[in-house]
Amino acid sequence: SFTTTKIFRDGVYTDDDAKQTQKAPEDKTWSYLLGRHLYNHNAFKRALILLEKAGPHLFPLIEAERTRLLAECHRQLKNYRSARIYYQNYANMAPLSGDQARALEWRKRLEVTELKQ
């Protein structure tokens, strides 16, 4: 549809998209995919809404990535306390040890950032 094409072209999230995510609220994949797309287009506030709506996701790897993206959105929006919580949650479920280490490093960086403010 035009709306879907428009979303993937310029990162715009419209009321039609909200209706699409409500057609099957038990299927969280649409909200996750659209949230991830919006994150990739720097629409962090809108991505956050959809990523929150998408969880918890049935598939562990998608849930882990959703949690990482929530941490990233909060960090970009300067919600450092929330970002730290999500990074810790991601570290607890990260599929690879490198991902876990990176999440813990971001959590530490945000603690320092908060202390400086």
C-alpha positions in Angstrom: 0.0 0.0 0.0 1.0 3.6 -0.3 1.3 4.1 3.4 3.6 1.1 3.8 5.7 2.4 0.9 5.8 5.8 2.4 7.0 4.5 5.8 9.8 2.6 4.3 10.8 5.6 2.2 11.0 8.4 4.8 10.4 6.9 8.2 7.0 8.5 8.7 4.6 6.8 11.1 0.9 7.6 10.5 -2.5 6.8 12.0 -2.9 4.1 9.4 0.1 2.4 10.7 -1.3 2.5 14.2 -4.4 0.8 12.9 -2.3 -1.9 11.3 -0.6 -2.7 14.5 -4.1 -3.0 16.2 -5.5 -5.5 13.7 -3.8 -8.4 15.5 -2.5 -7.0 18.8 -1.4 -10.5 19.9 1.1 -10.5 16.9 3.8 -8.3 18.2 6.1 -8.8 15.1 4.5 -5.9 13.1 5.1 -3.5 16.0 8.7 -4.8 16.4 9.5 -4.5 12.7 8.0 -1.0 12.3 9.7 0.1 15.6 13.1 -1.2 14.3 12.6 0.6 11.0 11.8 3.9 12.8 14.8 3.4 15.0 17.0 3.0 11.9 15.5 6.3 10.6 16.3 8.1 13.9 12.6 8.5 14.8 13.4 7.4 18.4 10.2 8.6 20.1 8.0 6.8 17.7 10.2 3.7 17.7 10.0 3.6 21.4 6.2 3.5 21.4 6.1 0.6 19.0 9.0 -1.3 20.6 7.3 -1.1 24.0 4.1 -2.4 22.4 5.9 -5.3 20.7 6.9 -7.0 23.9 7.5 -9.3 25.4 8.0 -11.1 22.1 7.5 -14.8 21.8 10.9 -15.4 20.1 13.9 -15.0 22.4 16.2 -13.5 19.8 13.6 -10.9 18.7 13.0 -10.1 22.4 16.7 -9.6 23.0 17.0 -7.3 20.0 13.8 -5.4 21.0 15.3 -4.9 24.4 18.6 -3.6 22.9 16.7 -1.2 20.7 14.7 0.1 23.7 18.0 0.8 25.4 19.3 2.6 22.3 16.1 4.7 21.9 16.2 5.7 25.6 19.9 6.6 25.3 19.3 8.7 22.1 16.5 10.5 23.9 18.8 11.1 26.9 16.6 9.0 29.2 19.8 7.6 30.8 18.2 5.8 33.7 15.8 3.9 31.5 18.6 3.2 29.0 20.7 1.7 31.8 17.9 -0.6 32.9 17.3 -1.9 29.4 21.1 -2.3 28.8 21.3 -4.4 31.9 18.2 -6.5 30.8 19.8 -6.9 27.4 23.1 -8.0 28.9 21.2 -10.7 30.9 19.6 -12.1 27.6 22.3 -11.3 25.0 22.9 -14.2 22.7 26.7 -13.6 22.5 29.2 -12.8 25.1 30.4 -9.8 23.0 26.9 -8.4 23.0 26.7 -8.8 26.7 30.0 -7.0 27.3 29.0 -4.2 25.0 25.7 -3.7 26.8 27.4 -3.6 30.2 29.9 -1.1 28.9 27.1 1.2 27.7 25.4 0.8 31.1 28.6 2.0 32.8 29.1 4.9 30.4 25.6 6.1 31.2 26.2 5.9 34.9 29.1 8.2 34.5 27.1 10.5 32.2 24.3 10.7 34.8 26.8 11.5 37.6 28.2 14.4 35.6 24.8 16.0 35.1 
